[in-house]
Amino acid sequence: MFNKEEPSTTGLILTGGGARAAYQVGVLKGIASILPRTVYNPFPVICGTSAGAINALTLAGRAGPLRLRTRKLETIWSNLTAEQVYRTDALGVVKNSLKVALSLFHSGYGVGKPVSLLDNSPLRDMLSRLIRFDHLQAAIDAGDLKAVALTAMSYESGKSIAFFQADESVQPWQRARRHGVRAELGVDHLMASAAIPSLFPAVRVDGRFYGDGALRQHKPISPALHLGANRLLIIGVSNPPMIELPEPGEVHSPSVAKIVGHMLNSAFLDSMESDLETMRTINQLVGALTDRQRREQNIGHLRAIETLAITPSADIDAIAERHIGELPRSIRAFLSVTGATGRGGGTSATSYLLFEPNFCRALIALGERDALAKRAAVQDFFRLPSAS
């Protein structure tokens, strides 16, 4: 599939974004339909963060051709409901909210268990059933997979930790506020990577508490490069950039949900866009200099990294607004208090929690359309002959 003259190691990077990660499934489905049916795993390196980590390990933790793996992912997301991810019963929502309030009388921390607004224990049960963690090492030993990694944030040190399982050629790394730690990945690592702050509880791994990997992940591309990838397929979940500001309408102060939505977008979405911009600048620099000039400038270690990024062509917040009514009544009531379902403009925050079939199917369909719209770019990236 790749040029024999230049050995290539393709890395797949799946960003975080809660329920928005259903979009990644659609993109993978579209790519799988473009690639030959016999393709088993075109991604020797797979990295994920938060909900993207769930997709990454589901993909890496199964055997069979890529089309079969993406079909399994599609089945999971197409039938997913909020109650499979977090408790949606009124008692569970109220109970957790009271725990958060009571924690204020204990210096802001939980007694016994970490506090959070929502109880995501159903997610742990589901992931334990669905992901074949034992297959990860089997795939690595067989040479079908070089490395798989997920990122979490250490509440103790504030560092971004990439937990990875890989062949012996991959070594741990330390950079400014980001480390790579070899581990036998399990459900605790995955729950930690997907523990959206305040919404879901911190998770203890090896005696330390971790939260959502999107926090403090200023270099989301870095783990894939450290794991040996030299070509990257990146699937993001951010809205398309706004060309012009909308006309001002009736002015409302930002709701709590709108503020939280921007904070979540900053953690989950903005860092990848910034890191991609930096990589493109480095690629231009490397391409403009000769090998001798690079050595003289002491940047001989830099190399151009081929990338293909696929992101939504439609506004996910607008799609979420059409599906808010599918959430359980208790969750809608919980969100409405913060302005996440009304005029306060907090739909972006709601989109992270909208684990409901119709919303997820809409994102899967959007992801597939976007991948197929980039058929020529996908064929070029994977060195496939064009249809013409």
Residue pairs with C-beta under 8 A, 6 or more apart in sequence:
1 39
1 42
1 382
1 383
1 384
2 8
2 10
2 382
2 383
3 383
8 230
8 231
9 44
9 45
9 146
9 228
9 229
9 230
9 231
10 42
10 43
10 44
10 45
10 229
10 231
10 232
10 233
10 382
11 43
11 44
11 45
11 46
11 47
11 224
11 225
11 227
11 229
11 231
11 232
11 233
12 43
12 45
12 46
12 47
12 56
12 59
12 224
12 232
12 233
12 235
13 47
13 48
13 52
13 220
13 221
13 224
13 232
13 233
13 234
13 235
13 272
14 21
14 24
14 46
14 47
14 48
14 49
14 52
14 53
14 55
14 56
14 235
15 49
15 50
15 52
15 214
15 220
15 234
15 235
15 236
15 237
15 268
15 269
15 272
16 48
16 49
16 50
16 51
16 52
16 53
16 193
16 194
16 212
16 213
16 214
16 237
16 267
16 268
17 23
17 50
17 51
17 52
17 237
17 268
17 269
17 352
18 50
18 51
18 196
18 264
18 268
18 351
18 352
18 353
18 354
18 355
19 51
19 351
19 352
19 353
19 354
19 355
19 356
19 359
19 360
19 363
20 51
20 237
20 268
20 316
20 351
20 352
20 363
21 50
21 51
21 52
21 54
21 55
21 237
22 77
22 80
22 359
22 360
22 361
22 363
22 364
22 367
23 235
23 237
23 312
23 316
23 363
23 364
23 366
23 367
24 52
24 55
24 235
24 237
24 367
25 55
25 70
25 73
25 74
25 77
25 363
25 364
25 367
26 74
26 363
26 364
26 365
26 366
26 367
26 368
26 369
26 370
26 371
27 235
27 310
27 367
27 368
27 370
27 371
28 55
28 59
28 66
28 70
28 73
28 235
28 367
28 371
29 70
29 71
29 73
29 74
29 364
29 367
29 368
29 371
30 367
30 368
30 369
30 370
30 371
30 372
30 378
31 66
31 233
31 371
31 378
32 39
32 66
32 67
32 69
32 70
33 67
33 368
33 372
34 371
34 372
34 375
34 378
34 379
34 382
34 384
35 42
35 66
35 378
35 382
35 384
36 384
37 65
37 67
38 65
39 65
39 66
39 67
40 64
40 65
40 66
40 144
41 66
41 139
41 144
41 145
42 66
42 382
43 59
43 233
44 145
44 146
44 147
44 228
44 229
45 146
45 147
45 148
45 149
45 224
45 227
45 228
45 229
46 56
46 59
46 60
46 145
46 147
46 148
46 149
47 56
47 148
47 149
47 150
47 151
47 162
47 223
47 224
47 227
48 54
48 55
48 56
48 57
48 149
48 150
48 151
48 193
49 150
49 151
49 193
49 212
49 213
49 214
49 217
49 220
50 193
50 194
50 196
50 212
50 213
50 214
50 268
51 194
52 235
53 150
53 151
53 190
53 193
53 194
53 213
54 127
54 131
54 190
54 194
55 73
56 148
56 149
56 150
57 131
57 133
57 136
57 148
57 150
57 185
57 190
58 69
58 72
58 73
58 76
58 130
58 131
59 69
59 70
59 73
60 135
60 136
60 139
60 145
60 148
61 131
61 132
61 133
61 135
61 136
62 68
62 69
62 72
62 132
62 135
63 135
63 139
74 364
76 130
77 360
77 361
77 364
78 357
78 360
78 361
78 364
79 357
80 355
80 356
80 357
80 360
81 355
81 356
81 357
82 88
82 327
82 328
82 331
82 353
82 354
82 355
82 356
83 89
83 122
83 328
84 122
84 123
84 126
84 355
85 120
85 122
85 123
85 126
85 355
86 118
86 119
86 120
86 122
86 123
86 200
86 353
87 93
87 96
87 118
87 119
87 120
87 121
87 122
88 327
88 328
88 330
88 331
89 328
89 330
90 330
92 119
93 118
93 330
93 331
93 334
95 119
96 115
96 116
96 117
96 118
96 119
97 117
97 334
99 110
99 115
100 115
100 116
100 117
103 109
103 110
103 111
103 115
109 115
110 201
113 201
114 201
114 202
114 203
114 209
115 201
116 195
116 198
116 199
116 200
116 201
116 202
117 198
117 199
117 334
118 199
118 200
118 353
119 201
120 191
120 194
120 195
120 200
120 201
123 191
123 194
124 187
124 191
127 187
127 190
127 191
128 187
131 187
131 190
133 184
133 185
133 186
133 187
136 145
136 148
136 165
136 185
137 165
137 184
139 145
140 146
140 147
140 148
140 165
140 166
140 167
146 166
146 167
146 169
146 170
146 227
146 228
147 164
147 165
147 166
147 167
147 170
147 227
147 228
148 164
148 165
148 166
148 185
149 162
149 163
149 164
149 165
149 166
149 180
149 223
149 224
149 227
150 162
150 163
150 185
150 189
150 190
150 193
150 213
151 160
151 161
151 162
151 163
151 193
151 213
151 214
151 217
151 220
151 223
152 160
152 161
152 163
152 189
152 192
152 193
152 195
152 203
152 205
152 210
152 211
152 212
152 213
153 159
153 160
153 161
153 210
153 211
153 212
153 213
153 214
153 215
153 216
153 217
154 160
154 161
154 208
154 209
154 210
155 202
155 208
155 209
155 210
155 211
156 208
156 209
158 177
158 216
159 177
159 178
159 179
159 216
160 177
160 178
160 179
160 213
160 215
160 216
160 217
160 218
160 219
161 178
161 179
161 180
161 181
161 210
162 178
162 179
162 180
162 181
162 222
162 223
162 226
163 181
163 182
163 183
163 185
163 189
163 193
163 205
164 170
164 180
164 181
164 182
164 183
164 185
164 223
164 227
165 182
165 183
165 184
165 185
166 182
166 227
169 228
170 182
170 226
170 227
170 228
172 179
172 180
172 181
172 182
173 179
173 180
173 226
174 180
175 219
175 222
177 216
177 218
178 217
178 218
178 219
178 222
180 223
180 226
180 227
183 189
188 203
188 204
188 205
189 205
191 203
192 202
192 203
192 205
192 210
192 211
192 213
193 210
193 212
193 213
194 200
194 212
194 213
195 201
195 202
195 203
195 210
195 211
195 212
196 211
196 212
196 264
196 352
197 211
197 212
197 215
199 352
199 353
200 212
202 209
202 210
202 211
203 209
203 210
203 211
204 210
212 267
214 267
214 268
214 271
215 267
217 267
217 271
218 271
218 274
218 275
219 271
219 275
220 271
220 272
220 275
221 232
221 234
221 272
221 275
221 276
221 279
222 275
224 232
225 305
230 303
230 305
230 306
231 305
231 306
231 307
231 381
232 305
232 306
232 307
232 308
233 307
233 308
233 309
233 310
233 381
234 272
234 276
234 307
234 308
234 309
234 310
235 309
235 310
235 311
235 367
236 269
236 272
236 273
236 309
236 310
236 311
236 312
237 268
237 269
237 311
237 312
237 316
238 265
238 269
238 270
238 272
238 273
238 311
238 312
239 312
239 315
239 316
239 317
240 311
240 312
240 313
240 314
240 315
250 343
252 343
252 344
252 345
254 344
254 345
255 338
255 339
255 340
255 342
255 344
255 345
255 346
256 338
256 339
256 344
256 346
257 335
257 338
257 339
257 340
257 344
257 345
257 346
257 347
257 349
257 350
258 339
258 344
258 345
258 346
258 348
258 349
260 338
260 346
260 349
261 340
261 345
261 346
261 347
261 348
261 349
261 350
262 348
264 348
264 349
264 352
265 348
268 352
276 307
276 309
279 305
279 307
280 307
282 302
282 304
282 305
283 304
283 305
285 299
285 302
286 294
286 299
286 302
286 303
286 304
287 304
289 297
289 299
291 300
294 300
294 302
306 381
308 374
308 377
308 378
308 381
310 367
310 370
310 371
310 374
311 370
312 363
312 366
312 367
312 370
313 366
313 369
313 370
313 373
314 366
316 351
316 363
317 347
317 348
317 351
318 347
319 351
319 359
319 362
319 363
319 366
320 347
320 348
320 350
320 351
320 354
320 359
321 347
323 354
323 356
323 358
323 359
323 362
324 332
324 335
324 341
324 347
324 350
324 354
325 332
326 354
326 356
326 357
326 358
326 359
327 335
327 350
327 353
327 354
327 356
331 353
332 341
335 341
335 346
335 349
335 350
335 353
336 342
338 344
338 346
338 349
339 345
339 346
340 346
340 347
340 349
340 350
341 347
341 350
371 378
376 386
378 384
379 385
379 386
379 387
380 386
